[in-house]
Amino acid sequence: MDNERQKKIEAGKLKLAEFKKKRLKNEKAKKLSENLISSTAQENCGGNLKEKQTTEESTSMNNCTMKEYSSYDTNKDNAVDKSSAQEGVLQLSDESDDSVPFPEEAELVSLYDQKIKKYQEAICQRDVIIQQLSCRLESAMNMNQAKESAGNQEVQNLKEEINMLHLQMKEAAELLEKQKSKNEIQANIQ
């Protein structure tokens, strides 16, 4: 039972560590993606301004074509920036193993630590109780064995006495038989 509980405690600790690591990765990935998206948006705003200036300077015939091209080009750049940001987030989440706990995680960790300590204290108390009960059981068994051995000795003594009495009765019966047969012989002689 102790091994099972220790395994459960260790499994709980591992799950807690995995939870912390996963949460940290998610938080870092979220912050990184927000930073990348905001920087991409700032770059795109500057790029759109330049594109507007170039499209306004173009001739009226090419005006529609240039605007469509520039909006297509901007959308393409946004898609590329978003995909590269997502790749960066994934790489960071895979590479980051540092565990800097956030306030909610710190509270959760302290709560689990308290629960684990209470559980370990309960296990220690249980072990003490088991040890006390084992000592009491052992002393009771020793007393019982002492009583049984005394009883067994008494039974053995009684058996020996009974055997001696049987032997004496047998000898007395044989003696009576001998005397009876002597008396019969003497009675026949007389």
C-alpha positions, 0 to 999 in steps of 0.5 A: 500500500505504501508503494502504491501511495508513493507512486500516486504522489510521484504521479501527481508531482509529475502531472503538476510539473507537466501542467506547469510546463504546458501552461508556461509554453502556452503563455509564452506562445500567446505573448510571442504571437501577440508581439509578432502580430502587433509588429506585423500590423505596424509594418503593414501600416507603413507598407500600405502608406507607401503603396498608396503613395505609389498607386496614387502617382500611377496613371489612371489607366493602371490605377485599378490594376495597381490597387488590386495588385497592392492589396493582393501583395499586402494580403500575401505578406500578411499571410506569410508574416502570420505563418512565420509568426506561428512557426516562431511560436511553435519553435519557442513553445518546443524549445522553452523548458524554463519554468517561470511560474505565473501568479495563478500557477504559483497559487496552484503549485502552493495549493498542490504542495500543501495537499501533498504535505498533508497527504505525506503527514497522513501517511506518516501517522498511518505508519505510526498507527500500524507500527503500534498495532503491530507491536500490540498484536505481537505481544498479544500473540506472545501471551497467547503462545505462553498460555497455550504452552502452559496449557499444553504442558498441563495436558501433557502432564495429565496424559502421563498421569492417565497412562500411569493410572491405566498401567497401575489398573492393568497391573492391579487387574493382573494381580487380582487375576493371579490371586483369584486363580491361586484361590481357586487352586487352593480351593480345589486342593482342599 
